Amino acid sequence: MAQAPIQVVWFKRDLRIHDHAPLANVAAAGPMLPLFAIEPEQWQA
């Protein structure tokens, strides 16, 4: 049996999960990797 590919969900500006449709869709489909990369401007805010 082939293993499902890992899907990446990119959180651009916030980490909300309660109303994040792409996150819900990917989570229902199989393995996923949530990704959040903080930008230098966010550290300065």
PDB file of N, CA, C, O and CB in Angstrom:
ATOM      1  N   MET A   1       0.850  -1.189   0.000  1.00  0.00           N
ATOM      2  CA  MET A   1       0.000   0.000   0.000  1.00  0.00           C
ATOM      3  C   MET A   1       0.889   1.244   0.000  1.00  0.00           C
ATOM      4  O   MET A   1       1.799   1.360   0.821  1.00  0.00           O
ATOM      5  CB  MET A   1      -0.964   0.003   1.232  1.00  0.00           C
ATOM      6  N   ALA A   2       0.630   2.157  -0.906  1.00  0.00           N
ATOM      7  CA  ALA A   2       1.416   3.389  -1.012  1.00  0.00           C
ATOM      8  C   ALA A   2       1.048   4.354   0.100  1.00  0.00           C
ATOM      9  O   ALA A   2      -0.115   4.466   0.488  1.00  0.00           O
ATOM     10  CB  ALA A   2       1.204   4.054  -2.380  1.00  0.00           C
ATOM     11  N   GLN A   3       2.045   5.040   0.599  1.00  0.00           N
ATOM     12  CA  GLN A   3       1.828   6.023   1.653  1.00  0.00           C
ATOM     13  C   GLN A   3       1.406   7.357   1.029  1.00  0.00           C
ATOM     14  O   GLN A   3       1.948   7.773   0.006  1.00  0.00           O
ATOM     15  CB  GLN A   3       3.110   6.199   2.516  1.00  0.00           C
ATOM     16  N   ALA A   4       0.435   8.015   1.656  1.00  0.00           N
ATOM     17  CA  ALA A   4      -0.041   9.308   1.156  1.00  0.00           C
ATOM     18  C   ALA A   4       1.075  10.341   1.281  1.00  0.00           C
ATOM     19  O   ALA A   4       1.832  10.324   2.251  1.00  0.00           O
ATOM     20  CB  ALA A   4      -1.309   9.775   1.932  1.00  0.00           C
ATOM     21  N   PRO A   5       1.180  11.242   0.301  1.00  0.00           N
ATOM     22  CA  PRO A   5       2.203  12.287   0.390  1.00  0.00           C
ATOM     23  C   PRO A   5       1.890  13.266   1.523  1.00  0.00           C
ATOM     24  O   PRO A   5       0.730  13.459   1.888  1.00  0.00           O
ATOM     25  CB  PRO A   5       2.315  13.044  -0.946  1.00  0.00           C
ATOM     26  N   ILE A   6       2.916  13.863   2.060  1.00  0.00           N
ATOM     27  CA  ILE A   6       2.738  14.866   3.111  1.00  0.00           C
ATOM     28  C   ILE A   6       2.384  16.196   2.458  1.00  0.00           C
ATOM     29  O   ILE A   6       3.084  16.659   1.557  1.00  0.00           O
ATOM     30  CB  ILE A   6       4.025  15.001   3.993  1.00  0.00           C
ATOM     31  N   GLN A   7       1.305  16.802   2.912  1.00  0.00           N
ATOM     32  CA  GLN A   7       0.864  18.105   2.413  1.00  0.00           C
ATOM     33  C   GLN A   7       1.371  19.188   3.361  1.00  0.00           C
ATOM     34  O   GLN A   7       1.387  18.991   4.576  1.00  0.00           O
ATOM     35  CB  GLN A   7      -0.696  18.163   2.281  1.00  0.00           C
ATOM     36  N   VAL A   8       1.781  20.316   2.819  1.00  0.00           N
ATOM     37  CA  VAL A   8       2.281  21.436   3.613  1.00  0.00           C
ATOM     38  C   VAL A   8       1.216  22.518   3.677  1.00  0.00           C
ATOM     39  O   VAL A   8       0.645  22.901   2.656  1.00  0.00           O
ATOM     40  CB  VAL A   8       3.600  21.998   3.019  1.00  0.00           C
ATOM     41  N   VAL A   9       0.950  23.011   4.891  1.00  0.00           N
ATOM     42  CA  VAL A   9       0.046  24.144   5.086  1.00  0.00           C
ATOM     43  C   VAL A   9       0.891  25.286   5.640  1.00  0.00           C
ATOM     44  O   VAL A   9       1.492  25.168   6.708  1.00  0.00           O
ATOM     45  CB  VAL A   9      -1.160  23.782   6.057  1.00  0.00           C
ATOM     46  N   TRP A  10       0.927  26.390   4.904  1.00  0.00           N
ATOM     47  CA  TRP A  10       1.754  27.536   5.275  1.00  0.00           C
ATOM     48  C   TRP A  10       0.891  28.564   5.997  1.00  0.00           C
ATOM     49  O   TRP A  10      -0.088  29.069   5.448  1.00  0.00           O
ATOM     50  CB  TRP A  10       2.429  28.166   4.023  1.00  0.00           C
ATOM     51  N   PHE A  11       1.265  28.861   7.220  1.00  0.00           N
ATOM     52  CA  PHE A  11       0.622  29.915   8.003  1.00  0.00           C
ATOM     53  C   PHE A  11       1.425  31.190   7.763  1.00  0.00           C
ATOM     54  O   PHE A  11       2.530  31.326   8.290  1.00  0.00           O
ATOM     55  CB  PHE A  11       0.552  29.548   9.549  1.00  0.00           C
ATOM     56  N   LYS A  12       0.896  32.117   6.984  1.00  0.00           N
ATOM     57  CA  LYS A  12       1.647  33.308   6.568  1.00  0.00           C
ATOM     58  C   LYS A  12       1.792  34.337   7.688  1.00  0.00           C
ATOM     59  O   LYS A  12       2.913  34.704   8.042  1.00  0.00           O
ATOM     60  CB  LYS A  12       0.968  33.952   5.378  1.00  0.00           C
ATOM     61  N   ARG A  13       0.694  34.801   8.243  1.00  0.00           N
ATOM     62  CA  ARG A  13       0.753  35.896   9.215  1.00  0.00           C
ATOM     63  C   ARG A  13       0.219  35.544  10.601  1.00  0.00           C
ATOM     64  O   ARG A  13       0.520  36.243  11.570  1.00  0.00           O
ATOM     65  CB  ARG A  13      -0.008  37.057   8.689  1.00  0.00           C
ATOM     66  N   ASP A  14      -0.548  34.500  10.709  1.00  0.00           N
ATOM     67  CA  ASP A  14      -1.087  34.139  12.025  1.00  0.00           C
ATOM     68  C   ASP A  14      -1.229  32.625  12.119  1.00  0.00           C
ATOM     69  O   ASP A  14      -1.095  31.912  11.125  1.00  0.00           O
ATOM     70  CB  ASP A  14      -2.457  34.831  12.275  1.00  0.00           C
ATOM     71  N   LEU A  15      -1.495  32.160  13.300  1.00  0.00           N
ATOM     72  CA  LEU A  15      -1.589  30.725  13.529  1.00  0.00           C
ATOM     73  C   LEU A  15      -3.022  30.287  13.829  1.00  0.00           C
ATOM     74  O   LEU A  15      -3.231  29.311  14.549  1.00  0.00           O
ATOM     75  CB  LEU A  15      -0.676  30.321  14.671  1.00  0.00           C
ATOM     76  N   ARG A  16      -4.001  30.996  13.288  1.00  0.00           N
ATOM     77  CA  ARG A  16      -5.380  30.617  13.573  1.00  0.00           C
ATOM     78  C   ARG A  16      -5.675  29.242  12.984  1.00  0.00           C
ATOM     79  O   ARG A  16      -5.194  28.897  11.904  1.00  0.00           O
ATOM     80  CB  ARG A  16      -6.361  31.668  13.013  1.00  0.00           C
ATOM     81  N   ILE A  17      -6.462  28.475  13.701  1.00  0.00           N
ATOM     82  CA  ILE A  17      -6.829  27.154  13.199  1.00  0.00           C
ATOM     83  C   ILE A  17      -8.347  26.941  13.183  1.00  0.00           C
ATOM     84  O   ILE A  17      -8.831  26.028  12.514  1.00  0.00           O
ATOM     85  CB  ILE A  17      -6.167  26.078  14.044  1.00  0.00           C
ATOM     86  N   HIS A  18      -9.087  27.756  13.896  1.00  0.00           N
ATOM     87  CA  HIS A  18     -10.528  27.516  14.010  1.00  0.00           C
ATOM     88  C   HIS A  18     -11.301  27.825  12.738  1.00  0.00           C
ATOM     89  O   HIS A  18     -12.391  27.284  12.557  1.00  0.00           O
ATOM     90  CB  HIS A  18     -11.086  28.331  15.130  1.00  0.00           C
ATOM     91  N   ASP A  19     -10.794  28.663  11.856  1.00  0.00           N
ATOM     92  CA  ASP A  19     -11.507  29.008  10.624  1.00  0.00           C
ATOM     93  C   ASP A  19     -10.585  28.932   9.407  1.00  0.00           C
ATOM     94  O   ASP A  19     -10.722  29.711   8.464  1.00  0.00           O
ATOM     95  CB  ASP A  19     -12.113  30.413  10.735  1.00  0.00           C
ATOM     96  N   HIS A  20      -9.661  28.003   9.437  1.00  0.00           N
ATOM     97  CA  HIS A  20      -8.655  27.872   8.380  1.00  0.00           C
ATOM     98  C   HIS A  20      -9.063  26.712   7.457  1.00  0.00           C
ATOM     99  O   HIS A  20      -8.701  25.562   7.705  1.00  0.00           O
ATOM    100  CB  HIS A  20      -7.220  27.632   8.989  1.00  0.00           C
ATOM    101  N   ALA A  21      -9.810  27.020   6.402  1.00  0.00           N
ATOM    102  CA  ALA A  21     -10.348  25.990   5.507  1.00  0.00           C
ATOM    103  C   ALA A  21      -9.261  25.115   4.869  1.00  0.00           C
ATOM    104  O   ALA A  21      -9.422  23.895   4.845  1.00  0.00           O
ATOM    105  CB  ALA A  21     -11.169  26.646   4.417  1.00  0.00           C
ATOM    106  N   PRO A  22      -8.164  25.679   4.351  1.00  0.00           N
ATOM    107  CA  PRO A  22      -7.132  24.811   3.766  1.00  0.00           C
ATOM    108  C   PRO A  22      -6.565  23.821   4.784  1.00  0.00           C
ATOM    109  O   PRO A  22      -6.287  22.673   4.438  1.00  0.00           O
ATOM    110  CB  PRO A  22      -6.001  25.658   3.192  1.00  0.00           C
ATOM    111  N   LEU A  23      -6.393  24.247   6.016  1.00  0.00           N
ATOM    112  CA  LEU A  23      -5.889  23.356   7.058  1.00  0.00           C
ATOM    113  C   LEU A  23      -6.862  22.203   7.294  1.00  0.00           C
ATOM    114  O   LEU A  23      -6.440  21.052   7.396  1.00  0.00           O
ATOM    115  CB  LEU A  23      -5.653  24.134   8.366  1.00  0.00           C
ATOM    116  N   ALA A  24      -8.137  22.494   7.381  1.00  0.00           N
ATOM    117  CA  ALA A  24      -9.146  21.451   7.588  1.00  0.00           C
ATOM    118  C   ALA A  24      -9.162  20.472   6.422  1.00  0.00           C
ATOM    119  O   ALA A  24      -9.253  19.262   6.630  1.00  0.00           O
ATOM    120  CB  ALA A  24     -10.538  22.075   7.771  1.00  0.00           C
ATOM    121  N   ASN A  25      -9.074  20.979   5.210  1.00  0.00           N
ATOM    122  CA  ASN A  25      -9.085  20.112   4.026  1.00  0.00           C
ATOM    123  C   ASN A  25      -7.880  19.184   4.000  1.00  0.00           C
ATOM    124  O   ASN A  25      -8.018  17.991   3.731  1.00  0.00           O
ATOM    125  CB  ASN A  25      -9.114  20.953   2.753  1.00  0.00           C
ATOM    126  N   VAL A  26      -6.719  19.718   4.274  1.00  0.00           N
ATOM    127  CA  VAL A  26      -5.500  18.910   4.255  1.00  0.00           C
ATOM    128  C   VAL A  26      -5.513  17.893   5.389  1.00  0.00           C
ATOM    129  O   VAL A  26      -5.133  16.740   5.184  1.00  0.00           O
ATOM    130  CB  VAL A  26      -4.255  19.807   4.360  1.00  0.00           C
ATOM    131  N   ALA A  27      -5.940  18.293   6.566  1.00  0.00           N
ATOM    132  CA  ALA A  27      -5.983  17.378   7.710  1.00  0.00           C
ATOM    133  C   ALA A  27      -6.911  16.199   7.435  1.00  0.00           C
ATOM    134  O   ALA A  27      -6.645  15.084   7.882  1.00  0.00           O
ATOM    135  CB  ALA A  27      -6.437  18.120   8.973  1.00  0.00           C
ATOM    136  N   ALA A  28      -7.984  16.436   6.713  1.00  0.00           N
ATOM    137  CA  ALA A  28      -8.921  15.359   6.386  1.00  0.00           C
ATOM    138  C   ALA A  28      -8.362  14.415   5.329  1.00  0.00           C
ATOM    139  O   ALA A  28      -8.798  13.269   5.225  1.00  0.00           O
ATOM    140  CB  ALA A  28     -10.237  15.942   5.905  1.00  0.00           C
ATOM    141  N   ALA A  29      -7.396  14.893   4.543  1.00  0.00           N
ATOM    142  CA  ALA A  29      -6.876  14.114   3.424  1.00  0.00           C
ATOM    143  C   ALA A  29      -5.719  13.198   3.794  1.00  0.00           C
ATOM    144  O   ALA A  29      -5.458  12.225   3.087  1.00  0.00           O
ATOM    145  CB  ALA A  29      -6.442  15.033   2.341  1.00  0.00           C
ATOM    146  N   GLY A  30      -5.023  13.487   4.883  1.00  0.00           N
ATOM    147  CA  GLY A  30      -3.889  12.647   5.238  1.00  0.00           C
ATOM    148  C   GLY A  30      -2.819  13.408   5.984  1.00  0.00           C
ATOM    149  O   GLY A  30      -3.094  14.444   6.589  1.00  0.00           O
ATOM    150  N   PRO A  31      -1.583  12.894   5.945  1.00  0.00           N
ATOM    151  CA  PRO A  31      -0.491  13.516   6.700  1.00  0.00           C
ATOM    152  C   PRO A  31      -0.237  14.951   6.238  1.00  0.00           C
ATOM    153  O   PRO A  31      -0.366  15.281   5.059  1.00  0.00           O
ATOM    154  CB  PRO A  31       0.790  12.688   6.558  1.00  0.00           C
ATOM    155  N   MET A  32       0.130  15.794   7.212  1.00  0.00           N
ATOM    156  CA  MET A  32       0.400  17.185   6.871  1.00  0.00           C
ATOM    157  C   MET A  32       1.547  17.725   7.707  1.00  0.00           C
ATOM    158  O   MET A  32       1.880  17.193   8.765  1.00  0.00           O
ATOM    159  CB  MET A  32      -0.850  18.042   7.070  1.00  0.00           C
ATOM    160  N   LEU A  33       2.138  18.794   7.202  1.00  0.00           N
ATOM    161  CA  LEU A  33       3.210  19.501   7.893  1.00  0.00           C
ATOM    162  C   LEU A  33       2.805  20.963   7.983  1.00  0.00           C
ATOM    163  O   LEU A  33       2.861  21.675   6.980  1.00  0.00           O
ATOM    164  CB  LEU A  33       4.590  19.331   7.157  1.00  0.00           C
ATOM    165  N   PRO A  34       2.394  21.434   9.174  1.00  0.00           N
ATOM    166  CA  PRO A  34       2.105  22.859   9.307  1.00  0.00           C
ATOM    167  C   PRO A  34       3.424  23.635   9.347  1.00  0.00           C
ATOM    168  O   PRO A  34       4.370  23.223  10.019  1.00  0.00           O
ATOM    169  CB  PRO A  34       1.255  23.140  10.587  1.00  0.00           C
ATOM    170  N   LEU A  35       3.483  24.755   8.627  1.00  0.00           N
ATOM    171  CA  LEU A  35       4.720  25.532   8.524  1.00  0.00           C
ATOM    172  C   LEU A  35       4.442  26.988   8.842  1.00  0.00           C
ATOM    173  O   LEU A  35       3.543  27.599   8.265  1.00  0.00           O
ATOM    174  CB  LEU A  35       5.341  25.399   7.118  1.00  0.00           C
ATOM    175  N   PHE A  36       5.223  27.542   9.770  1.00  0.00           N
ATOM    176  CA  PHE A  36       5.136  28.958  10.100  1.00  0.00           C
ATOM    177  C   PHE A  36       6.550  29.485  10.157  1.00  0.00           C
ATOM    178  O   PHE A  36       7.349  29.027  10.974  1.00  0.00           O
ATOM    179  CB  PHE A  36       4.375  29.203  11.450  1.00  0.00           C
ATOM    180  N   ALA A  37       6.872  30.437   9.309  1.00  0.00           N
ATOM    181  CA  ALA A  37       8.201  31.053   9.293  1.00  0.00           C
ATOM    182  C   ALA A  37       8.038  32.517   9.666  1.00  0.00           C
ATOM    183  O   ALA A  37       7.418  33.284   8.929  1.00  0.00           O
ATOM    184  CB  ALA A  37       8.897  30.898   7.891  1.00  0.00           C
ATOM    185  N   ILE A  38       8.585  32.900  10.790  1.00  0.00           N
ATOM    186  CA  ILE A  38       8.447  34.287  11.239  1.00  0.00           C
ATOM    187  C   ILE A  38       9.376  35.182  10.421  1.00  0.00           C
ATOM    188  O   ILE A  38      10.504  34.811  10.099  1.00  0.00           O
ATOM    189  CB  ILE A  38       8.763  34.413  12.759  1.00  0.00           C
ATOM    190  N   GLU A  39       8.876  36.350  10.101  1.00  0.00           N
ATOM    191  CA  GLU A  39       9.628  37.309   9.306  1.00  0.00           C
ATOM    192  C   GLU A  39      10.246  38.365  10.241  1.00  0.00           C
ATOM    193  O   GLU A  39       9.692  38.648  11.304  1.00  0.00           O
ATOM    194  CB  GLU A  39       8.709  37.979   8.231  1.00  0.00           C
ATOM    195  N   PRO A  40      11.385  38.943   9.849  1.00  0.00           N
ATOM    196  CA  PRO A  40      12.058  39.918  10.709  1.00  0.00           C
ATOM    197  C   PRO A  40      11.133  41.070  11.135  1.00  0.00           C
ATOM    198  O   PRO A  40      11.232  41.555  12.262  1.00  0.00           O
ATOM    199  CB  PRO A  40      13.276  40.479   9.990  1.00  0.00           C
ATOM    200  N   GLU A  41      10.241  41.505  10.243  1.00  0.00           N
ATOM    201  CA  GLU A  41       9.337  42.595  10.599  1.00  0.00           C
ATOM    202  C   GLU A  41       8.403  42.227  11.740  1.00  0.00           C
ATOM    203  O   GLU A  41       7.996  43.091  12.517  1.00  0.00           O
ATOM    204  CB  GLU A  41       8.528  43.006   9.397  1.00  0.00           C
ATOM    205  N   GLN A  42       8.060  40.946  11.844  1.00  0.00           N
ATOM    206  CA  GLN A  42       7.187  40.507  12.935  1.00  0.00           C
ATOM    207  C   GLN A  42       7.901  40.574  14.282  1.00  0.00           C
ATOM    208  O   GLN A  42       7.273  40.883  15.295  1.00  0.00           O
ATOM    209  CB  GLN A  42       6.692  39.082  12.678  1.00  0.00           C
ATOM    210  N   TRP A  43       9.200  40.291  14.310  1.00  0.00           N
ATOM    211  CA  TRP A  43       9.954  40.395  15.553  1.00  0.00           C
ATOM    212  C   TRP A  43      10.034  41.844  16.025  1.00  0.00           C
ATOM    213  O   TRP A  43      10.035  42.116  17.226  1.00  0.00           O
ATOM    214  CB  TRP A  43      11.360  39.820  15.372  1.00  0.00           C
ATOM    215  N   GLN A  44      10.100  42.776  15.064  1.00  0.00           N
ATOM    216  CA  GLN A  44      10.238  44.183  15.414  1.00  0.00           C
ATOM    217  C   GLN A  44       8.934  44.828  15.842  1.00  0.00           C
ATOM    218  O   GLN A  44       8.943  45.885  16.472  1.00  0.00           O
ATOM    219  CB  GLN A  44      10.802  44.934  14.260  1.00  0.00           C
ATOM    220  N   ALA A  45       7.820  44.211  15.511  1.00  0.00           N
ATOM    221  CA  ALA A  45       6.501  44.798  15.828  1.00  0.00           C
ATOM    222  C   ALA A  45       6.211  44.736  17.320  1.00  0.00           C
ATOM    223  O   ALA A  45       5.152  45.182  17.762  1.00  0.00           O
ATOM    224  CB  ALA A  45       5.386  44.072  15.055  1.00  0.00           C
TER     225      ALA A  45
END
